[in-house]
Structures are given as structure tokens and as C-alpha cells.
Amino acid sequence: MSIKAVMRYVVHRITEHPDTDVTFEAECLHCKWKATPADDSATVDVECMSHTGRSGHSGFRRIRTSFAMVVRAEQRPLPRPRDP
């Protein structure tokens, strides 16, 4: 009796985890200032612009953090054979 391995290839995709939020952050490239993390990018952008107005610093590192998961891609069922 021999055992045969059967390998099949399945298409996968990566997607954001549905139970988590995206977090936006920013930090100044000229000093140690950091924006308060938020779930809205516009809020962080406004903080960066305010920092630029106060300090004259115009360079920022923007960070977008999310959690991802790999899932099987939806595959369409094979068409049914036509009746002769």
C-alpha cells in the first residue's frame, strides 16, 4: 500500500481584518513632535498643519496601521455541462 500526496493550489487574497480599525499617526521629521493617533486621517493632517504653523516644520512621517488577514479568494463555480 502506498500513500500519495495530493497537492492543490488555491488562490488567496489579503484583506483588512473586519474586526479592527485603521489607525493614522504622524511624526515630525525635524523634532520629536508626534500627532495623537486617530482613526481619521484628516484629524492627524490638521494636527500636522497646526504644528507647521507653530514651528515652521513642514516634513512629517505619516503612518497608517491596519491588521490584515489572508483568505481564500472567491472562486466561481465551474459551468454545468450542457445536456446533449
C-alpha positions as CSV (number, residue, x, y, z in Angstrom):
1,M,0.0,0.0,0.0
2,S,1.4,3.4,-0.9
3,I,0.3,6.8,0.1
4,K,0.1,9.5,-2.5
5,A,0.2,13.2,-1.7
6,V,-2.3,15.3,-3.4
7,M,-1.5,19.0,-3.7
8,R,-3.9,21.6,-4.9
9,Y,-3.3,25.3,-5.4
10,V,-5.8,27.7,-4.1
11,V,-5.9,31.4,-4.9
12,H,-5.8,33.6,-1.9
13,R,-6.1,37.4,-1.3
14,I,-5.1,39.7,1.5
15,T,-7.7,41.9,3.1
16,E,-8.1,44.1,6.2
17,H,-9.3,42.3,9.3
18,P,-13.0,43.2,9.7
19,D,-12.9,43.4,13.5
20,T,-10.2,46.1,13.7
21,D,-9.9,49.8,12.9
22,V,-7.3,51.6,10.8
23,T,-5.1,54.0,12.9
24,F,-3.3,57.1,11.5
25,E,-0.3,58.7,13.0
26,A,2.3,61.3,12.1
27,E,5.7,62.4,13.5
28,C,7.7,65.5,12.6
29,L,11.0,64.9,10.7
30,H,12.6,68.0,12.4
31,C,11.8,67.5,16.1
32,K,10.3,64.8,18.4
33,W,6.7,66.0,18.0
34,K,4.0,63.4,17.3
35,A,0.4,63.7,16.4
36,T,-2.2,62.0,18.5
37,P,-3.1,58.7,16.9
38,A,-6.7,58.7,15.4
39,D,-8.9,56.6,13.2
40,D,-9.4,59.5,10.8
41,S,-6.6,60.7,8.6
42,A,-8.0,64.2,8.4
43,T,-7.6,64.7,12.1
44,V,-3.9,63.8,12.0
45,D,-3.4,66.0,8.9
46,V,-4.9,69.0,10.8
47,E,-2.6,68.4,13.7
48,C,0.4,68.4,11.3
49,M,-0.7,71.6,9.7
50,S,-1.1,73.2,13.2
51,H,2.4,72.0,14.1
52,T,3.8,73.6,10.8
53,G,2.1,76.9,11.7
54,R,3.7,76.9,15.2
55,S,7.1,75.6,14.4
56,G,7.7,76.1,10.6
57,H,8.5,72.4,10.3
58,S,7.0,71.0,7.1
59,G,8.2,67.4,6.9
60,F,6.3,64.5,8.5
61,R,6.3,60.8,8.5
62,R,2.8,59.5,8.1
63,I,1.9,56.1,9.4
64,R,-1.2,54.0,8.6
65,T,-1.6,50.9,10.7
66,S,-4.1,48.2,9.9
67,F,-4.4,44.5,10.6
68,A,-4.7,42.1,7.7
69,M,-5.6,38.5,7.1
70,V,-5.2,36.1,4.2
71,V,-8.3,34.4,3.0
72,R,-9.2,32.1,0.1
73,A,-10.4,34.1,-2.9
74,E,-13.9,33.6,-4.0
75,Q,-14.0,31.2,-6.9
76,R,-16.7,31.0,-9.4
77,P,-18.3,27.5,-9.7
78,L,-17.5,25.7,-12.9
79,P,-20.2,25.9,-15.6
80,R,-22.5,22.9,-15.7
81,P,-22.2,20.7,-18.8
82,R,-24.9,21.2,-21.4
83,D,-27.4,18.3,-21.9
84,P,-26.9,16.6,-25.3
